[in-house]
Amino acid sequence: MISVGASTSILGLVATLIALVIVNWRALDTQPEVRCYLIIVVVFLLLMSILFSLSPSGSTMKGEISTDFFAHLGGLLIGFFFACYVMV
């Protein structure tokens, strides 16, 4: 079964924020409040995504909508690696 959707791409964007903070860690030394804000936003988004991914949102019956944890994980990993590749 193919899993695609908006939540997978949103996690790719969250992974881009993670890569932004990691790659620019030294540059953010001059603005610690921005770095702290970015970390708080990323942690909040990841926690909410994990909670929604692991919740029993549907059954396996045909026609039911369910959340795919592996699609979210794939979006997170691909978004992170692609953002690191582009930024470096």
ChimeraX commands (.cxc) that place a marker at each C-alpha (Angstrom):
marker #1 position 0.00,0.00,0.00 radius 0.5
marker #1 position 1.36,3.43,-0.95 radius 0.5
marker #1 position 1.31,6.02,1.82 radius 0.5
marker #1 position 1.42,9.67,0.89 radius 0.5
marker #1 position -0.23,12.73,2.24 radius 0.5
marker #1 position 0.07,16.15,3.73 radius 0.5
marker #1 position 1.29,14.92,7.11 radius 0.5
marker #1 position 4.27,13.19,5.52 radius 0.5
marker #1 position 5.32,16.36,3.74 radius 0.5
marker #1 position 4.76,18.43,6.87 radius 0.5
marker #1 position 7.16,16.16,8.74 radius 0.5
marker #1 position 9.63,16.70,5.91 radius 0.5
marker #1 position 9.38,20.43,6.63 radius 0.5
marker #1 position 9.87,19.83,10.36 radius 0.5
marker #1 position 12.99,17.85,9.50 radius 0.5
marker #1 position 14.15,20.84,7.48 radius 0.5
marker #1 position 13.88,22.95,10.63 radius 0.5
marker #1 position 15.93,20.36,12.51 radius 0.5
marker #1 position 18.61,20.45,9.81 radius 0.5
marker #1 position 18.55,24.25,9.87 radius 0.5
marker #1 position 19.27,24.32,13.59 radius 0.5
marker #1 position 22.01,21.67,13.36 radius 0.5
marker #1 position 23.79,23.14,10.35 radius 0.5
marker #1 position 23.60,26.73,11.65 radius 0.5
marker #1 position 24.28,25.97,15.32 radius 0.5
marker #1 position 27.37,28.21,15.50 radius 0.5
marker #1 position 25.71,31.02,13.57 radius 0.5
marker #1 position 22.86,30.99,16.07 radius 0.5
marker #1 position 25.28,31.59,18.97 radius 0.5
marker #1 position 24.80,35.33,18.52 radius 0.5
marker #1 position 21.01,34.93,18.80 radius 0.5
marker #1 position 20.34,32.34,21.51 radius 0.5
marker #1 position 16.66,33.29,21.79 radius 0.5
marker #1 position 16.10,32.40,18.13 radius 0.5
marker #1 position 17.86,29.05,18.60 radius 0.5
marker #1 position 15.79,28.34,21.71 radius 0.5
marker #1 position 12.58,29.26,19.90 radius 0.5
marker #1 position 13.43,26.99,16.97 radius 0.5
marker #1 position 14.21,24.09,19.29 radius 0.5
marker #1 position 10.94,24.55,21.18 radius 0.5
marker #1 position 8.93,24.67,17.94 radius 0.5
marker #1 position 10.65,21.55,16.55 radius 0.5
marker #1 position 10.16,19.56,19.76 radius 0.5
marker #1 position 6.50,20.58,19.97 radius 0.5
marker #1 position 5.84,19.64,16.34 radius 0.5
marker #1 position 7.63,16.31,16.72 radius 0.5
marker #1 position 5.72,15.42,19.88 radius 0.5
marker #1 position 2.39,16.27,18.29 radius 0.5
marker #1 position 3.26,14.28,15.18 radius 0.5
marker #1 position 4.31,11.26,17.21 radius 0.5
marker #1 position 1.14,11.43,19.29 radius 0.5
marker #1 position -1.04,11.57,16.18 radius 0.5
marker #1 position 0.98,8.83,14.47 radius 0.5
marker #1 position 0.67,6.39,17.33 radius 0.5
marker #1 position -2.97,7.06,18.17 radius 0.5
marker #1 position -5.46,4.42,17.07 radius 0.5
marker #1 position -7.10,6.69,14.50 radius 0.5
marker #1 position -8.67,4.03,12.35 radius 0.5
marker #1 position -9.06,0.39,11.64 radius 0.5
marker #1 position -7.79,-1.71,8.79 radius 0.5
marker #1 position -11.22,-1.93,7.19 radius 0.5
marker #1 position -11.44,-0.88,3.57 radius 0.5
marker #1 position -12.38,2.77,3.22 radius 0.5
marker #1 position -11.20,3.76,6.68 radius 0.5
marker #1 position -8.54,6.43,7.09 radius 0.5
marker #1 position -5.61,5.55,9.29 radius 0.5
marker #1 position -2.30,7.19,10.05 radius 0.5
marker #1 position 0.85,5.50,8.78 radius 0.5
marker #1 position 3.76,5.83,11.21 radius 0.5
marker #1 position 6.30,4.62,8.66 radius 0.5
marker #1 position 5.20,7.25,6.15 radius 0.5
marker #1 position 5.78,9.91,8.79 radius 0.5
marker #1 position 9.17,8.45,9.63 radius 0.5
marker #1 position 10.10,8.34,5.95 radius 0.5
marker #1 position 9.07,11.96,5.45 radius 0.5
marker #1 position 11.13,12.97,8.47 radius 0.5
marker #1 position 14.26,11.15,7.33 radius 0.5
marker #1 position 14.08,12.17,3.68 radius 0.5
marker #1 position 13.36,15.78,4.63 radius 0.5
marker #1 position 16.32,15.84,7.01 radius 0.5
marker #1 position 18.83,14.32,4.59 radius 0.5
marker #1 position 17.67,16.39,1.64 radius 0.5
marker #1 position 17.82,19.62,3.69 radius 0.5
marker #1 position 21.32,18.77,4.93 radius 0.5
marker #1 position 22.39,18.06,1.35 radius 0.5
marker #1 position 21.00,21.39,0.12 radius 0.5
marker #1 position 22.38,23.49,3.00 radius 0.5
marker #1 position 25.89,22.06,3.00 radius 0.5
marker link #1:1,2 radius 0.2
marker link #1:2,3 radius 0.2
marker link #1:3,4 radius 0.2
marker link #1:4,5 radius 0.2
marker link #1:5,6 radius 0.2
marker link #1:6,7 radius 0.2
marker link #1:7,8 radius 0.2
marker link #1:8,9 radius 0.2
marker link #1:9,10 radius 0.2
marker link #1:10,11 radius 0.2
marker link #1:11,12 radius 0.2
marker link #1:12,13 radius 0.2
marker link #1:13,14 radius 0.2
marker link #1:14,15 radius 0.2
marker link #1:15,16 radius 0.2
marker link #1:16,17 radius 0.2
marker link #1:17,18 radius 0.2
marker link #1:18,19 radius 0.2
marker link #1:19,20 radius 0.2
marker link #1:20,21 radius 0.2
marker link #1:21,22 radius 0.2
marker link #1:22,23 radius 0.2
marker link #1:23,24 radius 0.2
marker link #1:24,25 radius 0.2
marker link #1:25,26 radius 0.2
marker link #1:26,27 radius 0.2
marker link #1:27,28 radius 0.2
marker link #1:28,29 radius 0.2
marker link #1:29,30 radius 0.2
marker link #1:30,31 radius 0.2
marker link #1:31,32 radius 0.2
marker link #1:32,33 radius 0.2
marker link #1:33,34 radius 0.2
marker link #1:34,35 radius 0.2
marker link #1:35,36 radius 0.2
marker link #1:36,37 radius 0.2
marker link #1:37,38 radius 0.2
marker link #1:38,39 radius 0.2
marker link #1:39,40 radius 0.2
marker link #1:40,41 radius 0.2
marker link #1:41,42 radius 0.2
marker link #1:42,43 radius 0.2
marker link #1:43,44 radius 0.2
marker link #1:44,45 radius 0.2
marker link #1:45,46 radius 0.2
marker link #1:46,47 radius 0.2
marker link #1:47,48 radius 0.2
marker link #1:48,49 radius 0.2
marker link #1:49,50 radius 0.2
marker link #1:50,51 radius 0.2
marker link #1:51,52 radius 0.2
marker link #1:52,53 radius 0.2
marker link #1:53,54 radius 0.2
marker link #1:54,55 radius 0.2
marker link #1:55,56 radius 0.2
marker link #1:56,57 radius 0.2
marker link #1:57,58 radius 0.2
marker link #1:58,59 radius 0.2
marker link #1:59,60 radius 0.2
marker link #1:60,61 radius 0.2
marker link #1:61,62 radius 0.2
marker link #1:62,63 radius 0.2
marker link #1:63,64 radius 0.2
marker link #1:64,65 radius 0.2
marker link #1:65,66 radius 0.2
marker link #1:66,67 radius 0.2
marker link #1:67,68 radius 0.2
marker link #1:68,69 radius 0.2
marker link #1:69,70 radius 0.2
marker link #1:70,71 radius 0.2
marker link #1:71,72 radius 0.2
marker link #1:72,73 radius 0.2
marker link #1:73,74 radius 0.2
marker link #1:74,75 radius 0.2
marker link #1:75,76 radius 0.2
marker link #1:76,77 radius 0.2
marker link #1:77,78 radius 0.2
marker link #1:78,79 radius 0.2
marker link #1:79,80 radius 0.2
marker link #1:80,81 radius 0.2
marker link #1:81,82 radius 0.2
marker link #1:82,83 radius 0.2
marker link #1:83,84 radius 0.2
marker link #1:84,85 radius 0.2
marker link #1:85,86 radius 0.2
marker link #1:86,87 radius 0.2
marker link #1:87,88 radius 0.2
view
